[in-house]
Amino acid sequence: MSTAPPPVNSKTRTKGPSTWDQISEGGEWDDLLKQFGADARASYGFYGKDVDWEEIKKRPKWRRDRCNS
């Protein structure tokens, strides 16, 4: 025969890490922004290899941000 666990209430519940601590893994805000920027530049370079940049440059500026237009 098993017994039910004790009820959880504000007195018995232990406080775990905050959502920010879980997301940031303890990192500081400035370090996270630098990492985000580095990751964005690396991704842009990786995916930009498949872009026909000469074709993009031929388009008017207002049409450059549109896909398949």
N, C-alpha and C positions, 0 to 999 in steps of 0.2 A: 504494500500500500504506500503510495507516494503522498507527500504533503505539498500543498500549494506554497509558492514563495510568499514571503511577507509582502503586504501592500506597500507600494512606493508612495511616499509623500514628501513634502518639502523638507522634512526633518531628516529622513533617511536617505534621500537621493543625494548622490555625490555629483558635484558639478564637474562636467567634462570640459574638454577644450571648446572654445567658441568656434563659430563657423569661420570667422576670419583666421583663426589659428589653424584650422583644418585646411583651408584653401591656401594660405600663404606658407604653410609648413614652417612657421616661425620666422619667415623672412621679413625684412624691413621693407617699407613701402618703396623707397628709392631703388633698392636692389631689384624689387619685382618689376618696376617700370623699366629699368635698364634691360632686364632679361626679356621683357615683352618686346621692347624695341629691337633687340638683337634677333629674336625669333621671327619678328615680322619682316625684317630685312632679309634674313636667310630664306624665308618662304617666298618672298617676292622675287628674289633672284632665281630660286629653283623653278617656280612656275613661269617666270618671265622668259625662260629659255624657249618655250614653245609658242611664243607670241610673235607674229609678223609685225615688228615695230615699224617697218617702212610703210606698211599698209595703214597702220594706225596714224602715222604722221600725215598721211594724205587726207585724212578726214578733217572736217572743220572741228574746232575745239568743242563746240556744243554737242557733237556726235561721238566724241571719243569715249565717253563713258557708257555708251549703249552697247549691249551685246547683240551680235548678229544683225546689225542694222546697216 
